[in-house]
């Protein structure tokens, strides 16, 4: 499976070869992260933040083996094309893999890779914002 086939099959923004360019902000509202146009996972492949946060990190453990393998190959092709490190077998003494996504190597002194750390930070801010709004509403 190619990265474009992954987008065709699993991306909510993909419509007839075009990207709608919509995502959700920290408050759950729609916003456009780009103008409508060709999918960034088509040739030449460009990094797509929406694909990296919503499409590629799917849990394929319960999928049929052939479909899961094909999806993983598409994800790895995307990562290779965008220059992202894909560890095959990290050396346990010197290299650590992100415990959340299990695909990226960790930088020294970090608990999560930059993508997972950003996702966790956004979720924490969303929760803090929601709690603050609920508290303000009950006062």
N, C-alpha and C positions, 0 to 999 in steps of 0.2 A: 504494500500500500504506500502511496506517495503522500507527502504532506497535503497536497491539494485534495486527494481522495479522503483524507481524514477530515478536512474542512467540509467537503461535500456531505459526508455522512454524519458528522457530529457537531458542527458549528451552527449555532442558532442564527448567526449573522449572515450565513452563506445563502444567497438567493440567485440562482441562474448565473453563476460565475461572478457575481458582484457581492461586495461586502456592504451590509447595511451600516456598519460602523457604530452600533449602539452598545452601551454597557450600562451598568448600574453604579451610582456613586455610593459613598459610605452611608447615606441616609435612605438608600433604596430607590432613588429616583433615576429615571433614564437620562443619559446624556450621550452626546455624540463624541466619540473619541477620534473620529476621522470622517471625512466626506465619503459619500457613497462612491465606490469605484471597484476596480479589480481586486480580487482577494490577494492578500499579501503572501499567501502560501503557494501562489502560482509562480511560475518562472518569471523573473528571478525571485527567489524566496527572500522575504524580508521578515524581520522580527515583528510579531504581533502580540501585544500585551494581553489582549482578550484571549487569544488562543492559548497563551502560556498560563493564564490564570483559570480559565474556565473549560477549555477543551482538552488539552494535553494531559492534565493530572488526573484523569479518570481512573477509578479502581476497576481493573479488568480481571480480578481474581475469580469472579463468578461468571465470566463470559465463557462461551465455548472456546476451546483451546485454539482452533484455527483463526477465529475472528480476533481473539486477544493477541495472538502472535502477530497478525497482520497489522493491528492497531499500533502495537509497540514498535514494529518496524517503521511505520509512518512517523511516529513520534521521534524515533532515533534519527531518521532521515532529516526531519526538521531541525533537530538539535545540531546535527553535523553540518547542515547547510548554513546555519546561523552562527557556527563557531562555538557552540556550547560544549563543555567538557562532558563526555559520557564515560564514566568509569566502568570498566569491564569487571575487574577484580581489584578493588582498592587494597593497597598494602595496609594491613590493620595497624601496624606500628607507626606509620608516618602519614597515611592518608585516611581521612574520615569522610564518610558519605552522609549526606543530610538524612536524619532519621525520619523525616516526614515524607519526602518524595522518593528517597532512595535512588536518585539519579545524579545529583550534583555533588561534587566534592566541596567540603567545608573549608572556608578560609580559617587561618589560625585564630583562635579565640572566639569563634562564632559557634552558636548552638544550632543554627539552621542556615540553609543557603539563602542567597539574597531574594529569591522569588518567594520561598516559603516564609521567610522573616517578614517580607512586605505584606503577604497575605494575612499572617497572624497579627501584625501591627494594625492593619485596616480593620480586622474583626474586633480587636480589643477597643479601638476607637469607636466603632459602631456601637458596641455594647455599653461603653462609658457614656456615649451621647444619648443612647436610649434610656439608661438609668437616670441621667441628669434631667432629661425631659419628663420622665415619669415623676421624679421627685418634685420638679417645679410645678407640674400639673396638679399634684396632690396638696400643695401648700395653699 
